[in-house]
Amino acid sequence: MIDSKRQDNLQNMPDSHQETTVSYHYLRGIVEYLNRREIAVEPFFTQAGIALEALNDGDKRLPSSTFLTLLEAAGKLTSDPAVGLHVGECIKPGQYGVLGYAVMSSQTVQEAFERHERYEALVSNRAQSRYQLGNEVCSLTWDTGTDAVACAIAEENVASWVTFSRWITGQNLRPLSVHFRHSAPSYLAEYERIFRCPVLFEQPVVEVRFPSAYLSLPITQHDPLMQEMMDSHAERLLQQFNQTDRLIQDVRRVLIEGLAQTALSLEAVSLQLGLAPRTLQRRLSERGETFNGVLERTRKELAMTYIAQADVGLSELAYLLGYADQTAFQRAFKKWTGTTPGKYRKRE
């Protein structure tokens, strides 16, 4: 069994992959991108099992992995390696829903940035934004993850942010520099055309640096009445969104408490949460999740925590994660990291 101190630490461990959905509104950027290239939009989304009418439902969300797959598919369809940059250029206020209109109604750029950071989860929590405000230079960083497709979403985030900032100020703003984690691609001319500033690659974080003087610039669409309405609406939606995440937290808690004691199934977790299995399945699906997906992520996060603890043997680790045997754990760990637990621990 897990000792109480270790279990407390695990339950308080942040779930870095818990919030992995985007609003259906976010797909409008891909729609605009395909329209500009005269590609039939409906067949593209129908093939992915998404009805176009769903793009008007701001309350509906889809897994961020699905959005990334669609973004990559759009690039392959148009033979466009810079699809992330070009979808970002297609940004329009409606793509951000309430977030976009709340930002537009702000009085200054600084207020707009504050609303962007506060309400961002209403549109996407795949890449979390953080502003750092300095006396001369400010920066915005994104946590986009390290997966292979992350370069496309990083490009889309930065390009849309720069494009939207220029649109709401009515000025041809230029960042001081733009930073990406991935290596320099073949389409450097597109970076120069869009950002018009130095672009650095293989950097620690995805980042845009800009002059602090931009913070005081007025927003051309500022509307005090609209601002009050959008803030009120956004706060209600944010509260609802945060409440929905409690289900994932509850499922994780039950898994963390019980993995070392028994092989937890959907039925077993449902019973502990006081829900019917079908009800839990449906509620997870509404959040773009599956039980097996939450189970695997929880196991992976626990594994990465335990593997760093020298006092936990590898055979004990497999037991703590609820695997039937060492072989099953080895297979799962290699899928997550590309190497075996023993080699990973030795290397790290």
C-alpha positions as CSV (number, residue, x, y, z in Angstrom):
1,M,0.0,0.0,0.0
2,I,1.0,3.6,-0.5
3,D,2.2,5.2,2.8
4,S,0.0,8.2,3.9
5,K,2.6,10.9,3.4
6,R,3.4,9.8,-0.2
7,Q,-0.3,9.4,-1.0
8,D,-1.0,13.0,0.3
9,N,1.7,14.3,-2.0
10,L,0.3,12.4,-5.0
11,Q,-3.2,13.7,-4.4
12,N,-1.9,17.3,-4.3
13,M,0.1,16.7,-7.5
14,P,-1.1,19.0,-10.3
15,D,-2.6,17.3,-13.3
16,S,-0.6,18.9,-16.1
17,H,-2.7,17.1,-18.7
18,Q,-6.1,17.3,-17.0
19,E,-7.4,20.3,-19.0
20,T,-7.0,19.2,-22.5
21,T,-10.0,20.5,-24.4
22,V,-10.8,23.4,-26.8
23,S,-14.0,25.1,-27.6
24,Y,-15.7,24.2,-30.9
25,H,-15.4,27.9,-31.7
26,Y,-11.7,27.4,-32.0
27,L,-12.2,25.3,-35.1
28,R,-13.4,28.4,-37.0
29,G,-9.8,29.3,-37.7
30,I,-9.4,26.1,-39.7
31,V,-12.7,26.8,-41.5
32,E,-11.5,30.3,-42.5
33,Y,-8.1,28.8,-43.6
34,L,-9.8,26.2,-45.8
35,N,-12.2,28.8,-47.3
36,R,-9.3,31.0,-48.3
37,R,-7.7,28.1,-50.1
38,E,-11.0,27.2,-51.7
39,I,-11.2,23.8,-50.0
40,A,-14.6,22.3,-49.3
41,V,-15.1,22.7,-45.5
42,E,-18.0,20.4,-44.9
43,P,-16.4,17.2,-46.2
44,F,-13.3,17.9,-44.2
45,F,-15.1,18.1,-40.9
46,T,-17.6,15.4,-41.8
47,Q,-14.8,13.0,-42.3
48,A,-13.7,13.8,-38.8
49,G,-17.2,13.2,-37.4
50,I,-17.9,16.9,-36.7
51,A,-21.0,18.7,-37.9
52,L,-20.5,22.3,-39.0
53,E,-23.4,23.4,-36.8
54,A,-21.4,22.4,-33.7
55,L,-19.0,25.2,-34.4
56,N,-21.7,27.6,-33.3
57,D,-21.9,26.0,-29.9
58,G,-19.5,27.7,-27.6
59,D,-20.3,25.4,-24.7
60,K,-19.3,22.3,-26.6
61,R,-15.7,21.2,-26.4
62,L,-13.5,18.6,-28.1
63,P,-10.2,17.0,-27.1
64,S,-7.2,19.1,-27.9
65,S,-5.7,16.1,-29.5
66,T,-8.5,16.2,-32.0
67,F,-7.9,19.9,-32.8
68,L,-4.2,19.1,-33.3
69,T,-5.1,16.3,-35.6
70,L,-7.4,18.5,-37.7
71,L,-4.8,21.2,-37.8
72,E,-2.2,18.8,-39.1
73,A,-4.7,17.3,-41.6
74,A,-5.5,20.7,-43.0
75,G,-1.8,21.3,-43.6
76,K,-1.5,17.9,-45.4
77,L,-4.6,18.6,-47.5
78,T,-3.1,21.9,-48.7
79,S,0.5,20.8,-48.8
80,D,1.3,23.6,-46.3
81,P,4.0,23.0,-43.8
82,A,3.3,26.4,-42.2
83,V,-0.3,25.6,-41.5
84,G,0.0,26.7,-37.9
85,L,1.1,30.2,-38.9
86,H,-1.5,30.5,-41.6
87,V,-4.4,29.3,-39.4
88,G,-3.3,31.8,-36.8
89,E,-3.4,34.6,-39.4
90,C,-7.1,33.8,-40.0
91,I,-8.1,34.9,-36.5
92,K,-11.4,36.7,-36.1
93,P,-13.2,37.8,-32.9
94,G,-15.9,35.1,-33.2
95,Q,-13.3,32.4,-33.1
96,Y,-12.6,33.3,-29.4
97,G,-16.3,33.6,-28.5
98,V,-16.9,35.4,-25.2
99,L,-13.1,35.7,-24.6
100,G,-12.7,37.6,-27.9
101,Y,-15.4,40.1,-27.3
102,A,-14.3,40.6,-23.7
103,V,-10.8,41.4,-25.0
104,M,-12.1,43.7,-27.7
105,S,-14.2,45.7,-25.2
106,S,-11.2,46.5,-23.0
107,Q,-10.0,50.1,-22.8
108,T,-6.2,49.5,-23.1
109,V,-3.9,46.7,-24.3
110,Q,-3.0,46.0,-20.7
111,E,-6.7,45.4,-19.8
112,A,-7.0,43.2,-22.9
113,F,-4.1,41.1,-21.9
114,E,-5.5,40.7,-18.3
115,R,-8.8,39.4,-19.8
116,H,-7.0,37.1,-22.2
117,E,-5.1,35.5,-19.3
118,R,-8.1,35.2,-17.1
119,Y,-10.6,33.9,-19.6
120,E,-8.4,31.9,-21.9
121,A,-9.6,28.5,-20.6
122,L,-13.1,29.3,-22.0
123,V,-11.6,28.8,-25.5
124,S,-8.6,26.6,-25.0
125,N,-6.5,25.3,-22.1
126,R,-4.1,23.3,-24.3
127,A,-1.5,26.0,-24.1
128,Q,-1.6,28.1,-21.0
129,S,-0.6,31.8,-21.4
130,R,1.4,33.8,-18.9
131,Y,2.2,37.5,-19.1
132,Q,5.3,39.0,-17.5
133,L,5.2,42.8,-17.3
134,G,8.4,44.7,-17.0
135,N,9.4,48.4,-17.1
136,E,10.9,48.3,-20.6
137,V,10.1,44.8,-22.0
138,C,7.0,42.6,-21.5
139,S,6.6,39.0,-22.5
140,L,3.9,36.4,-23.1
141,T,4.8,32.7,-22.7
142,W,2.9,29.6,-23.7
143,D,3.1,26.1,-22.2
144,T,2.5,24.1,-25.4
145,G,3.9,20.8,-24.4
146,T,6.8,18.9,-26.0
147,D,4.9,16.6,-28.4
148,A,5.8,16.6,-32.1
149,V,2.7,18.4,-33.2
150,A,3.2,21.1,-30.5
151,C,5.2,23.2,-33.1
152,A,2.0,23.7,-35.1
153,I,-0.1,24.7,-32.1
154,A,2.7,27.0,-31.0
155,E,2.8,28.7,-34.3
156,E,-1.0,29.0,-34.4
157,N,-1.0,30.6,-30.9
158,V,1.7,33.1,-31.6
159,A,0.5,34.1,-35.1
160,S,-3.1,34.5,-33.9
161,W,-2.0,36.6,-30.8
162,V,0.1,39.0,-33.0
163,T,-2.6,39.2,-35.6
164,F,-5.4,39.9,-33.1
165,S,-3.2,42.5,-31.2
166,R,-2.7,44.4,-34.4
167,W,-6.4,44.2,-35.2
168,I,-7.7,45.5,-31.8
169,T,-5.2,48.4,-31.7
170,G,-5.5,49.3,-35.4
171,Q,-1.7,49.6,-35.4
172,N,1.1,47.6,-37.1
173,L,2.6,46.3,-33.9
174,R,5.9,44.6,-34.0
175,P,7.2,42.3,-31.3
176,L,10.8,42.7,-30.1
177,S,11.3,39.0,-30.7
178,V,9.5,35.7,-31.0
179,H,10.8,32.4,-29.5
180,F,9.9,28.8,-30.4
181,R,11.0,25.5,-28.9
182,H,11.2,23.6,-32.2
183,S,14.1,23.8,-34.7
184,A,14.1,26.3,-37.5
185,P,11.8,25.0,-40.4
186,S,12.2,25.5,-44.1
187,Y,9.6,28.3,-44.3
188,L,11.5,31.1,-42.5
189,A,10.2,33.7,-45.0
190,E,6.7,33.2,-43.5
191,Y,8.0,34.0,-40.0
192,E,9.6,37.2,-41.3
193,R,6.4,38.2,-43.2
194,I,4.1,37.7,-40.3
195,F,6.1,38.7,-37.2
196,R,8.5,41.3,-38.8
197,C,11.0,40.8,-35.9
198,P,13.8,38.4,-35.0
199,V,12.6,34.8,-34.5
200,L,14.6,32.4,-32.4
201,F,14.3,28.7,-32.4
202,E,15.3,25.9,-30.0
203,Q,14.4,28.2,-27.1
204,P,13.3,27.0,-23.6
205,V,9.8,28.4,-24.0
206,V,7.4,29.7,-26.6
207,E,7.5,33.4,-26.1
208,V,6.7,36.8,-27.5
209,R,8.6,39.8,-26.2
210,F,7.2,43.3,-26.8
211,P,7.8,46.9,-25.6
212,S,6.1,47.8,-22.4
213,A,4.8,51.0,-24.1
214,Y,2.3,48.8,-25.9
215,L,0.4,48.3,-22.7
216,S,-1.0,51.8,-22.7
217,L,-2.3,51.7,-26.3
218,P,-6.1,52.2,-26.6
219,I,-8.4,49.5,-28.0
220,T,-10.3,50.8,-31.0
221,Q,-13.4,48.8,-30.2
222,H,-13.6,49.8,-26.5
223,D,-17.2,49.8,-25.3
224,P,-17.8,50.2,-21.5
225,L,-21.3,48.7,-21.7
226,M,-20.1,45.7,-23.7
227,Q,-17.2,45.3,-21.4
228,E,-19.5,45.0,-18.3
229,M,-21.7,42.5,-20.1
230,M,-18.9,40.4,-21.4
231,D,-17.1,40.3,-18.0
232,S,-20.2,39.2,-16.3
233,H,-20.9,36.5,-18.8
234,A,-17.3,35.3,-18.9
235,E,-17.2,35.0,-15.1
236,R,-20.3,32.8,-15.1
237,L,-18.9,30.6,-17.8
238,L,-15.5,30.4,-16.1
239,Q,-17.2,29.3,-12.9
240,Q,-19.2,26.6,-14.7
241,F,-16.0,25.4,-16.5
242,N,-14.1,25.1,-13.3
243,Q,-16.9,23.1,-11.7
244,T,-16.9,20.6,-14.6
245,D,-13.2,19.9,-13.9
246,R,-14.0,18.6,-10.4
247,L,-15.3,15.4,-12.0
248,I,-11.8,14.7,-13.4
249,Q,-10.2,15.6,-10.1
250,D,-12.6,13.2,-8.3
251,V,-11.8,10.3,-10.7
252,R,-8.1,11.0,-10.3
253,R,-8.4,11.0,-6.5
254,V,-10.2,7.6,-6.5
255,L,-7.6,6.2,-8.9
256,I,-4.6,7.4,-6.8
257,E,-6.1,6.1,-3.7
258,G,-7.0,2.7,-5.1
259,L,-4.5,1.8,-7.8
260,A,-2.1,0.0,-5.5
261,Q,-4.9,-2.0,-3.9
262,T,-6.8,-3.3,-6.9
263,A,-7.1,-3.0,-10.7
264,L,-9.7,-0.2,-10.8
265,S,-12.3,-0.4,-13.5
266,L,-14.9,2.1,-14.7
267,E,-17.5,0.3,-12.6
268,A,-15.4,0.4,-9.5
269,V,-14.7,4.1,-9.8
270,S,-18.3,4.8,-10.6
271,L,-19.4,3.0,-7.5
272,Q,-17.1,5.1,-5.3
273,L,-18.3,8.3,-6.9
274,G,-21.9,7.3,-6.4
275,L,-22.6,7.3,-10.1
276,A,-23.8,4.8,-12.6
277,P,-21.1,3.6,-15.0
278,R,-23.0,5.0,-18.0
279,T,-23.4,8.3,-16.3
280,L,-19.7,8.6,-15.6
281,Q,-18.9,7.6,-19.1
282,R,-21.3,10.3,-20.5
283,R,-20.0,13.0,-18.2
284,L,-16.4,12.2,-19.1
285,S,-17.3,12.3,-22.8
286,E,-18.9,15.7,-22.4
287,R,-15.5,16.9,-21.2
288,G,-13.7,15.3,-24.2
289,E,-12.4,12.6,-21.9
290,T,-12.6,8.8,-21.5
291,F,-12.1,6.7,-18.4
292,N,-9.1,4.8,-20.0
293,G,-7.6,8.2,-21.0
294,V,-7.7,9.5,-17.4
295,L,-6.5,6.2,-16.0
296,E,-3.5,6.2,-18.4
297,R,-2.5,9.8,-17.7
298,T,-2.8,9.2,-14.0
299,R,-0.6,6.2,-14.2
300,K,1.9,8.0,-16.3
301,E,2.1,10.9,-13.9
302,L,2.5,8.6,-10.9
303,A,5.1,6.7,-12.7
304,M,7.2,9.8,-13.4
305,T,6.9,10.8,-9.8
306,Y,7.9,7.3,-8.5
307,I,10.7,6.8,-11.0
308,A,12.5,9.8,-9.4
309,Q,12.4,8.2,-6.0
310,A,15.3,5.8,-5.6
311,D,13.7,4.0,-2.7
312,V,10.9,2.7,-4.9
313,G,11.9,-0.5,-6.7
314,L,10.8,-1.1,-10.2
315,S,8.7,-4.1,-9.3
316,E,7.1,-2.2,-6.5
317,L,6.4,0.6,-9.0
318,A,4.4,-1.7,-11.2
319,Y,2.4,-2.8,-8.2
320,L,1.7,0.7,-7.1
321,L,0.3,1.6,-10.5
322,G,-2.0,-1.3,-10.5
323,Y,-0.4,-3.3,-13.3
324,A,-0.9,-7.1,-13.3
325,D,2.9,-7.7,-13.8
326,Q,6.2,-6.1,-14.5
327,T,6.0,-6.8,-18.2
328,A,2.7,-4.8,-18.6
329,F,4.3,-1.8,-16.8
330,Q,7.5,-2.0,-18.8
331,R,5.4,-2.0,-22.0
332,A,3.4,1.1,-20.9
333,F,6.4,3.0,-19.7
334,K,8.2,2.4,-23.0
335,K,5.2,3.7,-24.8
336,W,5.3,6.9,-22.7
337,T,9.0,7.6,-22.8
338,G,10.5,5.6,-25.6
339,T,12.7,3.6,-23.1
340,T,12.5,1.2,-20.2
341,P,12.0,2.2,-16.6
342,G,15.5,1.0,-15.7
343,K,17.3,2.9,-18.5
344,Y,15.2,6.0,-17.8
345,R,16.1,6.0,-14.1
346,K,19.7,5.4,-14.8
347,R,19.8,8.2,-17.4
348,E,17.9,10.7,-15.3
